[in-house]
Amino acid sequence: MRPLRSLLFVPGHREGWAEKAVAAGVDGVILDLEDSVPEDLKDAGRAAVAKTIPGLRAANPDLGIYVRVNALETGLTGDDIAAVTLPELDGFVIPKFYGPDDILRIDALVTHFERKNGVESGALEFIPCLESAQAYETCAEVVTCSPRVATLFAGTARDADVSRSIGFQFTPGGQETLFLRSRAVLACRANGKDFPLTGVWQDLQDDEGARAFAEQNRQLGFRGMFLIHPKHVELVNTVFSPSAEDVKFYSEMITAFDAAVADGKAAVSYEGMHVDYAHIKTARDVLAYAERLGIGV
């Protein structure tokens, strides 16, 4: 899975909006066929998304392109997948599921339509959305139930499906979902999924709250967020990237440690910290990730 710091929802039936999302600097777009598309426009939304995907990929080779399908319980999932399973797509965002069996059912549908639509078998990946008590309870099984599962999205939205299912009351500080988000990060990291995702921040008037939420999630181990408005793209990309100060700090740590090793030592004091081989592994990981994001090292 490519690094995805920011993924912006785009209503599937709104032609031209995906290009606006790209202009905002997102790492990925989620062309939505679910909640942002009115019931009587589902067919139009599928057609618009299918039309958008090839051109979007041609113009943006490194962009993450995903489609959020309708949940299995709606009876619309198969029609969604049939319409938009295309070679230029990266995968599907899976909403409102209740455990690994639901993921396997969708896997079977995607496998069928990959073959029917001429897409390489197994090419399309999944981002399951933890939006129910059952999904959170089984998240460790969900992340391993299919090789298509690339990561998990830990949903925390106010007054949405997840808060109704679990019963929490949303607060900007997020203490009520700290356990849930930590559980999702642990499930991902323990199973080799290095890019756990969370969101969304709904208060578009509170940019400081958005920043604090993003920073807290970065501290927990998340690598990116789902977004509902382009105004937060730059903020989120910045929070989930190593800073210039980080790059300088870890580069100089490695230099200091290498000098110590050359002097026959296996540890060094750097910026008042004890540094040994374990810390250098972390430093190299940070620098490698910065390089992958195109940040100067």
Backbone bond lengths (Angstrom), bond angles and torsions (degrees), N, CA, C in turn:
res aa  C-N    CA-C-N  psi(-1)  N-CA   C-N-CA  omega(-1)  CA-C   N-CA-C  phi
1 M - - - 1.463 - - 1.530 109.58 -
2 R 1.323 116.44 134.49 1.455 120.77 178.49 1.533 109.85 -74.44
3 P 1.333 118.17 153.50 1.466 119.41 175.94 1.524 111.00 -60.82
4 L 1.323 116.05 132.43 1.464 121.95 -179.31 1.524 108.06 -132.56
5 R 1.326 116.08 93.50 1.456 119.50 179.32 1.525 110.72 -77.46
6 S 1.315 116.42 -36.63 1.465 122.01 -176.18 1.514 109.53 -134.41
7 L 1.334 116.24 127.50 1.461 122.35 173.90 1.521 107.50 -127.08
8 L 1.315 115.70 119.74 1.455 121.19 -173.56 1.525 110.29 -105.16
9 F 1.341 115.98 128.87 1.462 120.93 174.40 1.521 110.32 -69.56
10 V 1.327 115.73 135.54 1.462 122.59 175.93 1.523 107.78 -129.25
11 P 1.334 118.96 120.22 1.473 119.64 177.67 1.523 110.39 -55.42
12 G 1.332 116.16 125.57 1.449 120.30 -171.67 1.512 114.61 -61.11
13 H 1.318 117.43 -30.28 1.456 120.42 -175.96 1.521 113.08 -84.19
14 R 1.323 117.65 -3.34 1.464 121.84 -178.27 1.523 109.66 -94.75
15 E 1.298 117.22 89.59 1.456 121.04 -179.23 1.532 110.20 -65.43
16 G 1.319 114.90 137.27 1.460 120.92 -179.12 1.514 114.46 93.94
17 W 1.322 117.54 -17.22 1.460 119.52 -177.95 1.535 112.41 -72.74
18 A 1.318 117.13 -30.18 1.465 119.47 179.41 1.527 110.71 -62.23
19 E 1.315 116.54 -39.62 1.455 120.73 178.47 1.529 111.28 -63.90
20 K 1.331 117.24 -34.63 1.463 120.89 176.11 1.532 110.64 -66.37
21 A 1.324 115.75 -37.09 1.464 119.75 177.43 1.522 110.63 -63.41
22 V 1.319 116.29 -43.57 1.464 120.39 178.39 1.517 110.46 -60.95
23 A 1.314 116.76 -40.67 1.464 120.99 179.69 1.519 112.40 -62.29
24 A 1.335 116.90 -25.21 1.469 121.24 178.26 1.520 112.44 -77.72
25 G 1.347 117.55 -10.50 1.457 120.39 175.40 1.515 115.60 97.82
26 V 1.317 118.29 19.31 1.462 120.49 -178.40 1.525 111.68 -67.47
27 D 1.322 115.41 152.29 1.465 120.64 170.78 1.522 111.42 -80.56
28 G 1.329 116.96 -25.91 1.458 119.98 -178.84 1.511 111.53 -154.99
29 V 1.325 115.92 155.90 1.459 122.01 174.45 1.518 108.88 -119.20
30 I 1.329 114.71 147.61 1.463 122.16 173.70 1.522 106.50 -115.81
31 L 1.316 116.41 102.29 1.458 121.25 177.23 1.519 106.93 -76.19
32 D 1.315 116.05 114.00 1.460 120.89 -166.48 1.521 112.26 -95.48
33 L 1.320 115.60 128.14 1.464 122.00 172.00 1.521 111.25 -109.39
34 E 1.337 117.06 1.22 1.459 120.11 -174.51 1.529 110.89 -98.23
35 D 1.333 117.78 -112.52 1.468 121.26 -165.44 1.521 115.00 -65.27
36 S 1.325 118.57 -25.58 1.467 119.38 -176.94 1.532 112.95 -87.02
37 V 1.324 117.31 0.30 1.465 120.97 179.49 1.529 109.20 -111.71
38 P 1.343 118.22 121.04 1.466 120.21 178.67 1.533 111.92 -58.09
39 E 1.328 115.90 151.50 1.466 120.82 -175.78 1.527 112.46 -55.90
40 D 1.323 117.09 -37.66 1.463 119.33 -176.29 1.522 113.00 -82.92
41 L 1.338 117.33 1.90 1.463 120.94 179.20 1.530 112.57 -117.57
42 K 1.331 117.02 15.57 1.464 119.45 -178.54 1.530 111.62 -61.95
43 D 1.313 118.11 -45.02 1.468 120.37 179.34 1.526 110.42 -62.83
44 A 1.323 116.67 -43.47 1.455 120.40 178.86 1.525 110.72 -63.45
45 G 1.323 115.73 -37.40 1.461 119.91 178.14 1.515 112.26 -63.81
46 R 1.332 116.71 -43.32 1.474 120.01 177.94 1.523 110.79 -60.35
47 A 1.311 115.89 -45.29 1.465 120.08 -179.02 1.519 111.14 -63.41
48 A 1.320 116.69 -41.33 1.464 120.63 -179.81 1.528 111.44 -66.03
49 V 1.323 116.72 -41.92 1.457 120.64 179.42 1.527 110.56 -65.08
50 A 1.324 116.84 -44.79 1.460 120.21 178.75 1.522 111.72 -60.86
51 K 1.307 116.42 -34.28 1.462 121.23 177.78 1.527 111.29 -72.88
52 T 1.326 117.06 -35.75 1.464 122.16 -174.94 1.522 112.79 -73.45
53 I 1.326 117.66 -39.78 1.468 121.84 -168.53 1.532 113.08 -56.75
54 P 1.323 121.27 -51.50 1.475 119.03 -176.20 1.525 113.28 -60.94
55 G 1.323 118.05 -43.99 1.458 120.34 179.94 1.515 112.41 -66.93
56 L 1.329 115.80 -36.88 1.465 120.63 179.30 1.531 110.15 -63.85
57 R 1.317 116.21 -42.08 1.467 119.88 178.50 1.528 111.30 -67.77
58 A 1.319 117.34 -43.02 1.462 119.91 -178.71 1.522 111.26 -59.86
59 A 1.318 116.30 -37.94 1.462 120.57 -177.82 1.526 112.93 -83.28
60 N 1.343 117.18 -18.81 1.471 120.92 -172.99 1.531 110.03 -140.41
61 P 1.330 117.84 76.90 1.473 120.74 -174.38 1.524 114.29 -59.28
62 D 1.333 118.20 -28.76 1.469 121.01 -175.69 1.526 113.63 -97.76
63 L 1.315 117.51 2.79 1.465 120.97 -178.83 1.527 110.87 -76.35
64 G 1.332 116.94 137.94 1.457 120.60 169.80 1.522 109.40 -77.51
65 I 1.328 117.52 124.26 1.461 121.10 -178.42 1.520 108.50 -121.84
66 Y 1.339 115.29 116.39 1.461 122.12 -178.14 1.521 109.68 -129.14
67 V 1.318 115.51 157.11 1.456 121.93 174.03 1.518 108.28 -121.69
68 R 1.331 116.52 128.77 1.467 119.62 170.99 1.520 107.60 -89.72
69 V 1.322 114.55 116.85 1.459 120.95 179.43 1.524 109.78 -87.13
70 N 1.313 115.98 168.97 1.456 120.74 173.27 1.537 109.42 -76.27
71 A 1.318 115.29 151.41 1.462 120.76 -176.66 1.523 111.50 -65.21
72 L 1.328 115.68 153.70 1.469 120.68 -179.73 1.516 112.40 -54.05
73 E 1.312 116.61 -38.33 1.457 119.95 -174.59 1.530 112.96 -66.51
74 T 1.331 117.78 -13.02 1.466 120.34 178.40 1.520 112.98 -82.74
75 G 1.326 116.89 -19.13 1.457 120.34 -175.23 1.520 113.90 79.43
76 L 1.340 117.37 6.34 1.460 121.53 -175.99 1.523 113.62 -103.09
77 T 1.312 117.23 -8.11 1.461 120.98 -171.60 1.519 112.40 -60.21
78 G 1.317 117.15 -45.57 1.457 120.60 -178.24 1.515 112.65 -60.74
79 D 1.327 116.84 -41.87 1.467 120.35 177.68 1.523 111.30 -63.96
80 D 1.328 116.82 -39.15 1.464 120.65 177.42 1.530 110.57 -60.63
81 I 1.323 115.18 -51.01 1.464 120.17 -175.64 1.526 110.88 -64.90
82 A 1.317 117.05 -40.17 1.458 120.45 179.15 1.521 111.62 -59.39
83 A 1.326 116.76 -37.01 1.461 121.03 -173.80 1.520 113.77 -79.46
84 V 1.339 117.94 -30.02 1.470 119.21 -168.96 1.526 113.96 -120.61
85 T 1.324 119.05 8.14 1.458 121.23 175.12 1.527 107.94 -74.41
86 L 1.318 115.61 98.40 1.458 123.26 -173.25 1.528 110.22 -132.06
87 P 1.322 118.16 153.39 1.468 120.14 -177.65 1.524 113.94 -61.44
88 E 1.326 117.37 -27.09 1.466 120.58 -176.81 1.521 113.55 -81.05
89 L 1.318 117.50 -7.20 1.459 122.52 -177.54 1.524 110.59 -82.94
90 D 1.346 117.04 144.69 1.467 120.60 173.69 1.526 111.98 -86.62
91 G 1.340 116.80 -35.85 1.451 116.70 -178.65 1.512 112.92 168.38
92 F 1.335 114.23 -165.67 1.455 122.17 -173.99 1.522 110.98 -122.01
93 V 1.321 115.07 141.18 1.461 122.93 168.53 1.518 106.69 -94.77
94 I 1.345 115.69 124.82 1.468 121.94 -171.93 1.523 109.78 -105.93
95 P 1.338 118.68 110.04 1.472 120.65 -177.85 1.534 112.48 -92.76
96 K 1.303 115.12 161.14 1.471 123.71 164.28 1.532 114.12 44.74
97 F 1.318 115.38 52.49 1.468 119.22 174.71 1.529 108.31 -104.45
98 Y 1.322 115.53 170.10 1.468 118.82 -172.01 1.523 113.73 -125.48
99 G 1.323 117.39 8.21 1.447 119.82 177.99 1.510 111.19 157.86
100 P 1.333 117.09 179.54 1.465 120.93 -175.19 1.521 114.09 -61.72
101 D 1.335 119.02 -28.93 1.462 120.05 179.31 1.521 111.78 -60.95
102 D 1.336 116.84 -37.49 1.464 119.68 177.88 1.526 110.98 -64.73
103 I 1.318 116.74 -40.09 1.464 120.36 179.14 1.520 109.80 -63.67
104 L 1.317 117.45 -40.34 1.464 120.44 179.96 1.522 111.58 -67.36
105 R 1.316 118.00 -34.24 1.468 120.30 176.40 1.535 110.30 -64.49
106 I 1.317 116.28 -42.69 1.455 119.50 178.94 1.528 110.57 -69.26
107 D 1.317 116.73 -35.97 1.461 121.11 175.11 1.528 110.30 -56.68
108 A 1.325 117.02 -44.18 1.464 120.51 179.94 1.532 111.46 -62.67
109 L 1.329 116.42 -40.52 1.462 120.00 177.93 1.528 110.91 -63.64
110 V 1.319 116.33 -45.47 1.463 119.95 -178.68 1.527 110.50 -64.67
111 T 1.321 117.42 -41.10 1.464 120.86 177.73 1.528 110.87 -58.17
112 H 1.325 116.08 -43.38 1.471 120.84 179.22 1.530 110.88 -62.27
113 F 1.321 116.60 -47.39 1.460 118.76 -174.47 1.528 112.81 -80.43
114 E 1.324 118.63 -21.93 1.465 119.04 167.89 1.523 109.69 -58.68
115 R 1.304 116.02 -49.14 1.469 120.27 -179.22 1.529 110.95 -64.09
116 K 1.309 116.98 -44.92 1.463 121.37 -176.81 1.525 111.63 -67.74
117 N 1.331 117.19 -35.64 1.469 121.31 -174.89 1.522 113.67 -96.09
118 G 1.331 117.35 4.75 1.453 120.27 176.63 1.505 114.78 76.14
119 V 1.342 116.87 30.69 1.464 121.97 177.67 1.526 108.28 -101.36
120 E 1.316 116.31 141.08 1.464 120.84 179.28 1.530 110.91 -52.97
121 S 1.317 116.75 133.29 1.466 121.54 -177.67 1.527 110.91 -61.86
122 G 1.321 116.32 128.85 1.460 121.90 177.97 1.506 114.93 79.71
123 A 1.335 117.55 6.35 1.465 120.32 -174.32 1.523 112.91 -72.76
124 L 1.328 117.42 -29.98 1.463 120.42 -171.87 1.526 110.52 -91.59
125 E 1.330 115.86 130.93 1.457 121.33 -176.55 1.520 111.01 -102.50
126 F 1.339 115.38 167.77 1.459 122.08 -177.15 1.530 110.72 -119.12
127 I 1.343 114.54 142.42 1.464 121.66 165.12 1.524 106.57 -119.42
128 P 1.332 118.37 93.07 1.464 120.39 177.58 1.525 111.20 -70.59
129 C 1.322 116.06 137.74 1.465 122.17 -179.32 1.521 109.93 -98.16
130 L 1.316 116.24 118.85 1.465 121.03 176.82 1.525 107.56 -78.20
131 E 1.332 115.63 100.85 1.461 121.65 -175.02 1.522 112.13 -132.45
132 S 1.325 116.95 15.60 1.459 120.53 178.61 1.521 108.47 -145.05
133 A 1.320 115.88 159.71 1.470 119.65 176.91 1.520 110.25 -59.75
134 Q 1.330 116.42 -39.51 1.465 120.58 -178.79 1.523 111.53 -65.53
135 A 1.332 116.51 -39.45 1.458 119.91 -179.92 1.527 110.94 -65.68
136 Y 1.334 116.86 -44.61 1.459 119.41 177.76 1.525 111.41 -64.33
137 E 1.320 116.70 -39.55 1.467 120.26 -178.96 1.522 111.72 -62.67
138 T 1.330 117.18 -32.65 1.465 120.73 -175.44 1.529 112.56 -108.49
139 C 1.320 118.34 19.00 1.463 119.46 -170.53 1.525 113.08 -61.86
140 A 1.331 118.33 -32.47 1.461 119.60 178.12 1.519 111.31 -67.04
141 E 1.331 117.27 -32.92 1.463 120.52 176.26 1.526 110.83 -76.44
142 V 1.326 116.22 -36.13 1.470 120.79 179.91 1.521 110.80 -61.59
143 V 1.330 117.09 -44.23 1.456 120.44 -173.84 1.526 111.90 -68.94
144 T 1.329 117.33 -16.48 1.471 120.72 -179.47 1.522 113.30 -112.52
145 C 1.322 118.97 1.56 1.466 120.58 -171.03 1.520 113.50 -77.32
146 S 1.317 117.56 -20.61 1.464 122.12 -178.52 1.517 109.50 -148.65
147 P 1.326 117.86 140.45 1.470 119.50 176.36 1.523 112.69 -65.46
148 R 1.326 117.25 -12.26 1.464 119.60 177.10 1.530 112.40 -74.06
149 V 1.323 118.16 -22.04 1.469 120.33 -176.42 1.527 108.74 -70.89
150 A 1.336 115.38 112.10 1.464 121.24 -176.80 1.518 112.47 -91.34
151 T 1.324 116.29 -31.03 1.457 122.42 179.80 1.517 107.58 -168.75
152 L 1.339 116.42 -178.05 1.455 122.46 174.56 1.519 109.63 -120.84
153 F 1.328 114.69 149.33 1.459 121.51 170.13 1.525 107.88 -107.30
154 A 1.339 115.97 121.64 1.464 121.64 179.83 1.523 109.05 -93.12
155 G 1.325 117.26 101.68 1.455 121.84 -177.95 1.516 112.08 -78.06
156 T 1.346 115.68 138.05 1.468 121.06 -179.48 1.521 112.15 -138.36
157 A 1.336 117.99 15.39 1.462 121.18 -167.70 1.530 113.13 -63.71
158 R 1.316 114.48 146.82 1.459 122.17 179.26 1.527 110.64 -71.05
159 D 1.335 116.37 132.83 1.466 123.69 173.59 1.528 113.01 57.99
160 A 1.320 117.55 25.46 1.460 121.67 -178.98 1.527 110.07 -106.66
161 D 1.326 116.07 -167.88 1.462 120.54 -176.13 1.523 112.17 -57.02
162 V 1.344 116.00 -42.04 1.460 118.96 -174.55 1.522 111.74 -68.70
163 S 1.325 117.84 -42.45 1.460 119.34 -179.49 1.526 110.74 -68.31
164 R 1.331 116.68 -34.51 1.463 119.86 177.33 1.528 111.01 -68.83
165 S 1.323 117.32 -40.75 1.465 121.21 -178.24 1.528 111.85 -67.10
166 I 1.330 116.37 -43.39 1.464 120.45 -175.39 1.518 112.16 -90.91
167 G 1.330 116.78 -28.57 1.454 120.75 176.17 1.505 115.17 94.52
168 F 1.339 117.69 8.28 1.466 118.12 -179.76 1.523 111.06 -78.30
169 Q 1.312 114.96 158.00 1.461 122.44 174.09 1.519 108.02 -107.05
170 F 1.316 116.02 120.21 1.455 121.88 -175.15 1.527 111.81 -63.89
171 T 1.331 116.61 138.09 1.454 122.73 169.06 1.521 108.01 -132.91
172 P 1.318 118.56 149.96 1.465 120.50 -179.94 1.529 113.08 -58.52
173 G 1.334 116.99 -31.43 1.455 120.09 -179.88 1.504 114.63 -71.87
174 G 1.330 117.36 -23.09 1.453 121.55 171.86 1.514 117.16 78.94
175 Q 1.341 118.91 12.27 1.461 119.33 -178.95 1.531 112.22 -61.45
176 E 1.327 116.16 -30.37 1.472 120.19 -177.02 1.535 112.46 -69.47
177 T 1.351 117.12 -17.88 1.470 119.99 179.20 1.527 112.42 -116.97
178 L 1.314 117.71 9.43 1.462 120.63 -178.15 1.529 111.41 -60.13
179 F 1.326 116.96 -44.54 1.468 120.35 178.80 1.524 110.88 -63.42
180 L 1.333 116.42 -43.43 1.465 120.23 -178.26 1.523 110.96 -62.68
181 R 1.318 116.39 -47.37 1.462 119.78 -179.06 1.531 111.23 -65.37
182 S 1.318 116.26 -40.38 1.466 119.83 179.04 1.526 110.54 -63.46
183 R 1.313 116.27 -38.45 1.466 120.47 178.43 1.524 110.87 -61.90
184 A 1.337 116.56 -41.11 1.462 120.61 -179.96 1.521 111.29 -66.73
185 V 1.342 117.04 -43.73 1.458 120.48 178.00 1.519 110.52 -59.70
186 L 1.318 116.51 -45.89 1.459 120.52 -178.17 1.523 111.11 -62.81
187 A 1.337 117.60 -42.82 1.465 121.07 178.69 1.521 110.71 -59.88
188 C 1.334 116.31 -42.42 1.468 119.40 179.31 1.525 111.18 -66.78
189 R 1.301 116.54 -53.76 1.462 120.47 -173.06 1.525 112.24 -65.63
190 A 1.328 117.02 -35.12 1.461 120.45 -179.75 1.518 111.96 -69.18
191 N 1.333 116.23 -16.19 1.462 120.07 -176.61 1.528 112.54 -120.37
192 G 1.328 115.45 25.60 1.446 120.52 171.92 1.507 115.79 75.06
193 K 1.328 117.87 16.89 1.461 121.46 176.76 1.527 107.66 -100.05
194 D 1.314 116.51 105.03 1.463 121.30 -166.55 1.521 115.17 -90.42
195 F 1.341 118.12 1.74 1.461 119.58 -174.54 1.524 112.45 -128.48
196 P 1.346 117.89 58.83 1.469 120.02 177.68 1.523 111.06 -62.92
197 L 1.338 115.11 145.31 1.464 122.00 -173.89 1.520 110.24 -125.00
198 T 1.330 116.38 155.17 1.457 120.34 177.03 1.525 109.92 -148.53
199 G 1.331 116.56 -176.20 1.470 123.46 -179.27 1.524 108.49 139.44
200 V 1.298 118.37 -173.43 1.454 125.28 -1.04 1.534 109.01 -108.54
201 W 1.365 114.75 161.15 1.460 119.98 173.18 1.514 107.26 -94.98
202 Q 1.341 116.75 119.14 1.456 120.36 -170.60 1.531 115.19 -98.06
203 D 1.330 117.20 -20.59 1.467 120.25 -175.84 1.534 109.00 -83.16
204 L 1.308 116.24 98.71 1.460 120.74 -175.34 1.523 112.54 -76.70
205 Q 1.322 118.20 -6.23 1.463 122.12 176.73 1.526 112.39 -93.96
206 D 1.329 116.99 -9.20 1.463 121.03 -173.96 1.524 109.88 -114.06
207 D 1.323 116.27 81.01 1.452 120.44 -179.09 1.524 111.80 -69.56
208 E 1.325 117.36 -33.73 1.466 119.72 178.07 1.525 110.63 -67.20
209 G 1.334 116.27 -37.64 1.454 119.77 175.02 1.513 111.38 -63.42
210 A 1.323 116.44 -40.55 1.464 120.87 177.91 1.522 110.69 -61.46
211 R 1.325 116.07 -43.09 1.468 119.58 179.09 1.529 111.00 -64.65
212 A 1.322 117.16 -44.81 1.459 120.46 -179.45 1.530 110.92 -62.48
213 F 1.343 116.55 -40.02 1.458 121.33 178.46 1.525 110.25 -63.98
214 A 1.325 116.75 -44.84 1.460 120.49 179.07 1.530 110.88 -63.27
215 E 1.317 117.11 -43.81 1.460 120.16 -179.07 1.527 111.85 -64.31
216 Q 1.334 116.22 -41.20 1.464 118.71 177.59 1.525 110.85 -61.24
217 N 1.326 116.77 -41.77 1.455 119.60 -179.50 1.522 112.18 -68.80
218 R 1.312 116.81 -35.05 1.468 119.00 175.03 1.521 109.70 -63.93
219 Q 1.333 117.08 -40.19 1.463 120.31 178.86 1.525 111.48 -63.56
220 L 1.327 116.96 -31.55 1.471 120.75 179.44 1.519 112.99 -74.89
221 G 1.327 117.46 -19.59 1.460 120.56 -179.88 1.513 114.99 118.80
222 F 1.334 118.00 0.65 1.458 119.83 175.97 1.522 110.06 -69.99
223 R 1.331 115.44 154.67 1.451 121.18 -179.88 1.525 113.04 -110.74
224 G 1.335 117.31 -7.40 1.453 118.75 -179.17 1.508 111.78 -175.91
225 M 1.354 115.79 177.77 1.460 122.16 -175.80 1.519 110.98 -139.12
226 F 1.332 114.69 149.92 1.457 121.77 164.74 1.530 108.02 -78.34
227 L 1.325 116.00 142.36 1.457 121.55 -178.74 1.526 110.36 -127.98
228 I 1.333 114.66 152.99 1.456 119.78 177.89 1.521 112.43 -113.00
229 H 1.348 117.60 -2.49 1.464 120.04 -179.82 1.524 109.40 -149.27
230 P 1.338 117.23 139.23 1.470 119.73 -178.29 1.518 114.46 -65.15
231 K 1.324 119.01 -16.19 1.459 120.32 -178.01 1.530 112.64 -63.74
232 H 1.328 117.85 -19.84 1.455 120.54 -177.93 1.532 113.32 -100.56
233 V 1.319 117.27 3.22 1.459 120.04 -176.54 1.527 111.60 -63.26
234 E 1.311 116.98 -52.57 1.463 120.15 -177.36 1.525 111.30 -62.04
235 L 1.316 116.42 -41.76 1.463 121.30 178.87 1.531 110.64 -58.53
236 V 1.320 115.96 -49.67 1.467 120.57 -176.66 1.526 111.35 -68.08
237 N 1.330 117.51 -41.10 1.463 119.52 177.30 1.521 111.19 -59.08
238 T 1.326 116.34 -38.61 1.464 120.62 179.83 1.522 111.28 -67.83
239 V 1.323 116.81 -46.68 1.463 120.40 -177.20 1.527 111.25 -62.84
240 F 1.326 116.97 -38.11 1.463 120.10 -175.37 1.529 113.20 -93.81
241 S 1.318 116.81 18.92 1.464 122.21 175.50 1.517 109.66 -117.84
242 P 1.341 117.95 144.97 1.462 118.98 168.50 1.524 109.42 -59.82
243 S 1.313 116.88 134.90 1.463 121.06 -179.66 1.527 110.27 -82.05
244 A 1.328 115.72 168.98 1.464 119.98 174.83 1.525 110.41 -59.93
245 E 1.331 115.78 -35.60 1.469 119.83 177.87 1.528 110.93 -66.44
246 D 1.349 116.54 -39.00 1.469 120.19 176.37 1.532 110.95 -60.64
247 V 1.328 115.39 -46.32 1.465 119.98 -178.56 1.527 110.53 -61.08
248 K 1.319 116.43 -44.45 1.469 120.57 178.82 1.531 110.94 -63.40
249 F 1.339 116.17 -45.56 1.468 121.49 -177.72 1.526 110.67 -59.18
250 Y 1.321 117.02 -49.39 1.462 119.67 -174.96 1.521 112.18 -76.76
251 S 1.334 117.64 -31.51 1.459 119.36 175.35 1.524 110.46 -62.95
252 E 1.319 116.07 -44.94 1.459 119.92 -178.99 1.527 111.18 -71.50
253 M 1.345 117.05 -29.53 1.466 119.47 174.23 1.523 110.53 -61.37
254 I 1.320 116.33 -45.54 1.468 120.62 -179.46 1.524 110.33 -63.68
255 T 1.328 116.54 -42.19 1.465 120.23 178.37 1.519 111.27 -59.93
256 A 1.334 116.63 -44.95 1.461 120.66 179.78 1.521 111.29 -64.79
257 F 1.321 116.24 -40.32 1.464 119.83 -179.24 1.526 110.88 -68.59
258 D 1.323 116.92 -42.50 1.465 119.71 179.26 1.519 110.85 -60.40
259 A 1.327 116.88 -37.08 1.461 120.10 177.24 1.527 111.01 -65.20
260 A 1.329 116.26 -39.28 1.465 120.21 178.22 1.520 111.19 -65.09
261 V 1.334 116.31 -42.57 1.470 120.16 179.08 1.526 110.09 -61.97
262 A 1.327 116.57 -41.33 1.468 120.40 178.86 1.528 111.66 -62.56
263 D 1.341 114.89 -22.38 1.470 120.70 179.08 1.529 111.66 -95.34
264 G 1.338 115.67 10.71 1.458 119.82 176.15 1.511 115.05 85.48
265 K 1.337 117.68 19.10 1.458 121.76 -178.70 1.526 109.90 -112.75
266 A 1.347 116.58 157.49 1.462 121.44 178.26 1.526 111.70 -118.33
267 A 1.322 115.39 14.63 1.464 120.57 178.03 1.520 108.03 -156.39
268 V 1.342 114.40 157.22 1.452 119.59 -179.59 1.527 108.54 -150.03
269 S 1.316 117.15 152.63 1.461 121.31 171.49 1.529 107.35 -91.76
270 Y 1.334 115.48 121.89 1.463 120.55 -177.62 1.515 108.70 -132.73
271 E 1.324 117.00 120.80 1.467 121.85 -178.41 1.529 111.09 52.57
272 G 1.336 115.39 36.47 1.453 120.82 178.85 1.518 114.52 80.10
273 M 1.345 117.79 3.33 1.460 122.58 -178.74 1.522 110.66 -106.07
274 H 1.324 115.47 144.50 1.457 120.18 167.77 1.522 107.82 -75.57
275 V 1.324 117.33 127.12 1.461 122.72 -178.62 1.519 109.25 -126.74
276 D 1.356 115.74 127.31 1.462 120.44 174.07 1.525 108.86 -133.18
277 Y 1.326 116.58 -164.14 1.469 120.05 -173.81 1.530 112.86 -58.78
278 A 1.338 118.03 -35.59 1.466 120.39 -179.49 1.523 111.16 -61.85
279 H 1.330 116.33 -41.54 1.456 120.38 -179.43 1.525 111.30 -68.99
280 I 1.311 116.57 -33.45 1.461 120.67 179.74 1.528 110.48 -69.30
281 K 1.329 117.67 -34.04 1.460 119.59 174.47 1.528 110.64 -60.57
282 T 1.337 115.81 -42.65 1.469 119.52 177.26 1.520 110.68 -63.69
283 A 1.326 116.72 -43.83 1.465 120.84 -179.89 1.523 110.72 -58.88
284 R 1.318 116.41 -44.52 1.468 119.51 -179.40 1.529 111.04 -66.77
285 D 1.327 117.13 -35.78 1.464 120.37 176.85 1.530 110.90 -62.70
286 V 1.328 116.81 -44.11 1.465 120.59 180.00 1.520 110.28 -62.03
287 L 1.312 116.83 -44.78 1.463 120.21 -178.73 1.524 111.28 -67.42
288 A 1.330 117.21 -37.43 1.468 120.01 178.17 1.518 110.57 -65.40
289 Y 1.342 116.84 -39.17 1.464 120.02 178.63 1.528 110.46 -67.87
290 A 1.317 117.10 -40.60 1.462 120.38 177.12 1.528 110.36 -59.78
291 E 1.311 116.10 -43.26 1.472 119.63 178.85 1.526 110.80 -63.85
292 R 1.320 116.50 -40.16 1.465 120.23 179.38 1.524 111.02 -62.56
293 L 1.318 116.41 -33.21 1.470 121.44 178.35 1.527 112.52 -82.86
294 G 1.328 116.19 -2.85 1.457 119.23 179.96 1.511 113.94 82.66
295 I 1.336 116.32 18.67 1.461 121.13 178.07 1.517 107.96 -90.50
296 G 1.310 117.61 130.32 1.460 122.11 -175.25 1.503 113.17 -57.18
297 V 1.321 116.05 130.59 1.459 122.24 178.42 1.517 108.73 -116.71
